[in-house]
Amino acid sequence: MDFTGQFGGMIAAAFIGAWATATAFWFGVGAIIWKLFFNPRLKALEDQLGDERKECDRQLGQMSNRINQLETMLMLHGPQQLRQAMQAVASDNNLAIDEVKRELRGSGE
């Protein structure tokens, strides 16, 4: 094609017009395909993720309760050294919690 000849400008304009029309057409087709296939799948995956997060939170609560039960059983029926170590850790945790509470109260004023 000779874009520099007598009808070069018209050929270039026709080419650009056809290119723009084809591009718009394929963008439209892509948008329709996205709406029909991908949006419902994304919505389903988001719902599934929400359900799985709820299940994870439920299981985490159950495991936390079970850990508390096992710690209590170890505290009651474990050897003396284990009970002393567990009491020391519990005491350290309580001190750390108290310190954090004091810091939060101090920063809130």
Backbone as a ProteinNet text record, in pm:
[ID]
protein_1_A
[PRIMARY]
MDFTGQFGGMIAAAFIGAWATATAFWFGVGAIIWKLFFNPRLKALEDQLGDERKECDRQLGQMSNRINQLETMLMLHGPQQLRQAMQAVASDNNLAIDEVKRELRGSGE
[TERTIARY]
84.2	0	88	44.2	119.6	44.7	93.1	28.8	71.2	170.7	219.8	165.4	91.2	40.6	-81.1	-151.3	-265.7	-377.7	-402	-510.4	-455.6	-333.9	-269.1	-340.2	-385.7	-457.1	-587.1	-658.9	-786.6	-762	-656.1	-624.3	-586.4	-506.9	-468.2	-590.3	-679	-800.1	-888.9	-900.9	-981	-919.5	-787.2	-719.2	-741	-724.1	-741.8	-886.5	-980.1	-1121.6	-1154.2	-1102.9	-1127.6	-1062.3	-941.1	-872.2	-949.5	-996.3	-1071.4	-1201.7	-1269.4	-1394.7	-1368.9	-1267.6	-1236.3	-1196.5	-1118.3	-1076.8	-1197.6	-1286.4	-1407.2	-1492.6	-1503.8	-1582.3	-1523.7	-1391.4	-1331.5	-1333.2	-1324.7	-1342.8	-1484.5	-1582.4	-1721.6	-1741	-1684.3	-1693.7	-1626.9	-1512.2	-1443.2	-1525.4	-1590.4	-1673.9	-1791	-1851.4	-1964.5	-1916.7	-1805.6	-1750.9	-1717.3	-1659.1	-1625.3	-1750.9	-1856.3	-1980.5	-2046.3	-2043.3	-2113.3	-2038.5	-1906.6	-1831.8	-1748.3	-1678.7	-1583.1	-1646.8	-1737.8	-1800.7	-1873.2	-1955.7	-2020	-1918.9	-1812	-1712	-1639.5	-1606.9	-1542.3	-1633.8	-1762.3	-1859.3	-1866.5	-1868.8	-1874.1	-1748.1	-1633.3	-1508.8	-1503.3	-1556.1	-1560	-1652.1	-1766.9	-1857.9	-1792.3	-1721.4	-1653.7	-1545.1	-1473.6	-1369.7	-1430.8	-1544.2	-1612	-1654.3	-1708.7	-1749.4	-1629.3	-1519.5	-1400.7	-1341.5	-1348.7	-1299.3	-1384.2	-1517.2	-1604.6	-1571.3	-1550.4	-1516.3	-1380.5	-1286.5	-1154.6	-1166.9	-1246.2	-1266.1	-1331.8	-1429.1	-1497	-1398.5	-1317.2	-1219.4	-1113	-1073.9	-975.4	-1028.9	-1155.7	-1217.6	-1221.9	-1255.7	-1258.1	-1119.1	-1018.4	-882.1	-834.4	-871.7	-833.4	-895.5	-1022.2	-1088.1	-1020.2	-983.6	-918.4	-781.1	-708.9	-578.7	-595.2	-696.3	-721.4	-752.5	-832	-863	-737.2	-653.7	-531.4	-434.5	-424.2	-337.5	-386.6	-518.1	-574.5	-544.7	-560.1	-530.8	-383.2	-294.7	-152.3	-121.8	-187.1	-164	-208.8	-319.2	-371.6	-299.6	-264.6	-215.2	-70.7	-5.9	131.8	231.2	357.6	461.2	484.3	541.4	560.8	642.2	748.6	832.2	752.7	669.5	587.3	488.3	425	329.8	399.2	517.9	591	627.3	670.2	705.4	581.5	469.5	345.9	298.8	312	273.2	363.2	492	584.4	548.2	516.3	478.3	347.9	251	123.7	145.2	232.9	261.9	327.9	423.9	489.1	387.8	297.8	194.5	104.5	67.5	-18.8	53.5	183.1	259.2	268.9	290.6	299.3	166.4	57.8	-75.1	-101	-64.9	-82.4	0.3	122.4	208.4	148.6	95.9	32.9	-89.2	-168.2	-286.1	-244.2	-137.1	-89.8	-43.6	27.5	73.2	-45	-146.4	-264.9	-338.8	-347.3	-412.4	-332	-199	-112.5	-117.9	-128.8	-133.5	-271.2	-372.5	-508.2	-535	-450.7	-473.4	-424.4
-118.8	0	124.2	218.5	343.3	451.5	481.8	586.2	725.9	734.5	866.7	909.7	822.7	855.1	945.2	946.8	1035.8	1006.4	876.6	839.1	785.8	822	772.3	813.5	936.2	982.1	909	881.3	808.8	663.9	604.2	466.2	461.7	556.5	561.6	583.7	673.3	699.1	575.9	504.5	382.8	276.2	264.9	167.1	199.6	324.1	364.7	345.6	378.3	358.4	211.4	126.9	-17.2	-71	-23.9	-69.2	-28	96.3	144.4	67	38.8	-37.1	-178.6	-243.8	-380	-383	-285.6	-279	-260.6	-170.7	-148.7	-274.6	-342.4	-466.3	-570.2	-590.4	-693	-654.1	-525.4	-482.6	-512.2	-489.7	-520.7	-669.6	-750.9	-896.5	-938.2	-879.9	-912	-874	-759.2	-716.4	-811.5	-855.9	-949.1	-1081.9	-1132.2	-1258.1	-1243.4	-1130.5	-1107.4	-1110	-1041.1	-1036.6	-1172.7	-1249.3	-1378.1	-1487.6	-1487.4	-1600.5	-1567.2	-1456.3	-1429.6	-1366.3	-1273.2	-1209.8	-1310.1	-1401.5	-1500.1	-1589.9	-1627.3	-1713.2	-1638.7	-1513	-1433.3	-1419.3	-1396.3	-1384.3	-1515.8	-1628.4	-1758.3	-1782.1	-1744.1	-1761.7	-1672	-1549.6	-1460.5	-1516.7	-1572.3	-1634.6	-1755	-1836	-1952.8	-1911.1	-1805.5	-1755.6	-1710.5	-1641	-1598.8	-1717.3	-1821	-1940.9	-2010.3	-2016.8	-2082.2	-2002.6	-1871.8	-1790.9	-1813.5	-1823.6	-1851.8	-1987.6	-2088.2	-2221.6	-2220.4	-2146.2	-2135.1	-2070.6	-1964.6	-1899.6	-1994.8	-2073.4	-2169.4	-2274.3	-2328.4	-2430.2	-2372.6	-2249.2	-2185.2	-2172	-2135.4	-2127.8	-2263.6	-2367.1	-2501.9	-2545.7	-2517.1	-2556.1	-2479.3	-2352.5	-2273.2	-2331.1	-2370.4	-2432.2	-2563.3	-2641.7	-2769.9	-2748.2	-2648.6	-2618.3	-2580.8	-2501	-2464.3	-2587.7	-2680.2	-2803.2	-2885.5	-2898.4	-2978	-2913.5	-2780.4	-2712.5	-2734	-2729.3	-2752.5	-2894.5	-2991.2	-3130.4	-3148.6	-3084.4	-3094.1	-3028.6	-2916.8	-2845.6	-2931.9	-3003.5	-3084.5	-3217.6	-3279.2	-3417	-3433.9	-3327	-3337.2	-3343.4	-3370.5	-3374	-3234.6	-3232.8	-3109.2	-3007	-3048	-2954.3	-2889.8	-2968.9	-2915.3	-2812.5	-2843.2	-2748.1	-2618	-2626.5	-2504.7	-2423.3	-2491.2	-2420.2	-2354	-2424.2	-2367.1	-2247.3	-2254.5	-2142.3	-2021.9	-2046.3	-1936.3	-1869	-1950.1	-1893.4	-1815	-1870	-1800.3	-1668.4	-1669.6	-1547.1	-1444	-1487.4	-1395.7	-1338	-1422.7	-1374.9	-1270.7	-1296	-1199.9	-1067	-1073.8	-950.1	-874.1	-946.1	-880.6	-817.1	-885.2	-830.5	-705.5	-710.2	-592.9	-475	-502.8	-396.3	-333.7	-415.4	-363.3	-279.4	-323.8	-247.3	-111.2	-110.5	16.5	110.3	55.3	137.3	194.6	112.4	160.1	268.7	252	355.2	484.5	471.2	588	662.7	589.9	655.2	713.2	667.2	716.8	849.8	889.3	1013.9	1133.4
0	0	0	-71.4	-82	-5.8	115	196.4	155	69.8	28.5	-107.1	-175.2	-309.1	-304.9	-417.2	-435.1	-335.6	-307.6	-215.3	-81.8	-50.6	71.2	197.9	203.5	323	344.1	235	246.4	288.4	237.5	275.5	423.9	466.8	607.9	696.6	656.1	734.8	739.1	626.2	623.3	714.1	708.8	793.1	940.8	977.9	1117.4	1160.6	1073.9	1106.5	1126.4	1038.3	1051.7	1178.2	1205.8	1326.2	1451.7	1457.7	1573.1	1589.2	1476.4	1483.1	1533.4	1479.8	1522.9	1670.3	1714.4	1854.4	1945.7	1907.8	1988	1992.2	1879.9	1873.6	1969.3	1965.4	2050.4	2198.2	2226.5	2365.5	2412.6	2325.9	2360	2382.8	2294.1	2311.1	2441.9	2471.2	2595.6	2717.7	2711.9	2824.9	2845.1	2736.5	2747.9	2805.2	2756.1	2807.9	2955.7	2993.1	3135	3221.3	3175.8	3254.6	3264	3155.6	3153.8	3227.9	3220.3	3274	3397.1	3395.1	3501.8	3624.9	3608.7	3725.7	3814.4	3757.9	3846.3	3917.3	3848	3910.8	4022.2	4000.2	4104.9	4226.1	4202.4	4312	4390.2	4317.6	4384.6	4467.3	4415.4	4490.3	4613.5	4602.6	4718.7	4826.4	4786.3	4882.1	4949.1	4869	4922.5	5021.2	4989.5	5080.1	5212.5	5205.1	5327.6	5412.8	5346.9	5420.5	5484.4	5410.7	5464.5	5580.6	5574.6	5687.3	5811.5	5793.9	5907.8	5968.3	5883.1	5930.2	6002.2	5949	6012.2	6150	6160.8	6290.4	6389.7	6342.3	6429.4	6479.1	6387.9	6427.1	6519.6	6496	6582.4	6725	6736.8	6869.1	6937.3	6861.1	6918.2	6964	6881.9	6919.2	7041.8	7049.8	7165.8	7292.5	7283.9	7399.4	7436.7	7335	7361.8	7425.6	7380	7439.8	7586.5	7616.4	7756.8	7840.8	7784.9	7857.3	7882.6	7780.8	7796.8	7894.8	7890.9	7987.2	8129.2	8147.7	8280.9	8327.2	8236.2	8273.3	8308.5	8232.1	8264	8397.8	8423.8	8549.3	8667.3	8652.1	8761.6	8776.3	8664.4	8671.4	8625.2	8583.1	8535.4	8649.7	8619.2	8723.8	8783.3	8899.4	8975.1	8896.2	8831.1	8755.6	8641.6	8577.3	8469.3	8522.6	8634.6	8693.8	8730.3	8787.6	8823.8	8699.2	8595	8471.4	8410.5	8412.3	8356.7	8438.9	8569.7	8654.2	8628.7	8605.3	8576.9	8445	8345	8214.9	8227.9	8300.1	8318.8	8391.6	8490.9	8564.5	8473.3	8391	8296.9	8198	8151	8056.7	8122.7	8248	8317.5	8338.3	8371.5	8388.1	8255.8	8147.1	8015.6	7977.7	8006.1	7976.8	8059.6	8187.2	8272.7	8222.1	8176.9	8124.9	7999.6	7911.8	7789.4	7825	7921.2	7963.6	8019.5	8101	8155.3	8044.4	7945.4	7832.8	7754	7735.4	7662.5	7739.1	7869.7	7951	7948.3	7953.5	7952.3	7819.5	7708.5	7577.5	7549.6	7619.5	7598.4	7665.8	7758.4	7831.6	7757.1
[MASK]
+++++++++++++++++++++++++++++++++++++++++++++++++++++++++++++++++++++++++++++++++++++++++++++++++++++++++++++

